[in-house]
Amino acid sequence: MPLTVKKRHRTNKDPMENETSLEERIIEKLKNIYDPEIPINIYDLGLIYKIDIDDENRVKIDMTLTSPNCPVADSLPREVEQKLSEVEDLKSLYVELVWDPPFTKEMMSEEARLLLGIF
């Protein structure tokens, strides 16, 4: 499932100016958070389903885990919140843990599948 980033345009600035850089900084932070059981970052692993950035730089992230019984079900979303709270210009953040659609290996990036030997 591809990541979706929704952007709403600002009327007083270039529509893509701050949102694109905010999006890039969010993704950069997400790529530095790893599933403790799999040596792949959560972004490439496909655990981030959606990043929604509104016109006031409020961010909502839908994410999942590899399994509902994942031992980091409590700590991983909190780690995402903590790391992303360091991103400049992010006004507010809401991380929602979702289970639909269920995680499958097809959600991983090609790089992640290659690293894990999944073709």
N, C-alpha and C positions, 0 to 999 in steps of 0.2 A: 504494500500500500504506500503510495507516494506521500511525502510530507506536503501539507498544504499550508501556505502562508497567506492569510487574508490581510489586505492593506486597504485602508480607507484614506482617501486623499485629503490633504489639508488645503484650505483655501488661501492661506496667507504665505505659503512657502512652496518651493518646488515639491510636488507630490511625493517624489521618491527620495529626496535628500536625506532626511533623518531616519525615515522608516527602513530604508535599505541598510544603512549602517547599523541601526539597532538590530535588525534581523541578523546581519552578519555577526555582530557581537554576541547575540544570543546563541546562534549555532556554534560559534567558536567555544563558548563556555560549555555547551552541551557535549561537544566533542572531547571535553576533558573530564567527563564523568563516566566511569566504567562500571559495568555490571560486575560485581565481585566474583562471580562464578565463571564468567566468560570474558576473555581478554580483549573485548571489543567495546568501544564507547557506545553509549546508549543511543546516540544519533544514528550511527552507522548500523547499529544492531536493529534499528527499526522500531524502537520503543517510543519515539516521539511521533504521534499521529498528526498533530496540528499545532501550529503557532499562529495565534490570532492577535494582531497588533492593531489597536484602534487609533484614531486620530489624535488622541492625547497620550500616546505611548503607554497605554495600559495593555498588559499582555496576559493572554490566557493560553495555557498549554494543555493539550490533551495528551496523555502518555499512558502506556500500558506496561506490563511486566511480561516476562517470558511465560509465566504461569501464575494463576491466582494463588497458589501455595508458595510462591517465591519467598524465601526467608528475608528479603529486603523490602517487602511490601510496605512496611512502615517507614523505613529509613531512606529509601531511594527518592521518593517524591520530596521529602524534606531536604535532601541533599541538592536536588534540582532547585528548589526554592532558595536555599541558602546561597548557592553559587550564582544564580541569576540575579539575586538581590545586589550583587556587586557590579552589575552592568550599568554603566552611566546612561542617563536619560530615561531609564525605565521607571515609569511613575508608579505602577502597581503591577502585581503579579498574582495570578491564580493558577495553580497546577491541579488539574483534575485527573485522577486515575480512572481510566475507562477500560472496559473489557470487550467492547464490541467495536470493530471485529476482533476476534481472538488473534493473538500473535501467532504468526507462522514464519518459517524460515524465508519465505518469499518476500517478507518485509525488510529483510536485511539488504544493505547495499551490496553491490557486486564485490567490492573490496572485502567486506566482512565475510561474505560467503567463501571467497578465495582463501582468506586467512584461516577459516575453520575447515577448509577442505570440502565445502558443500557446493556442488555444481548443479 
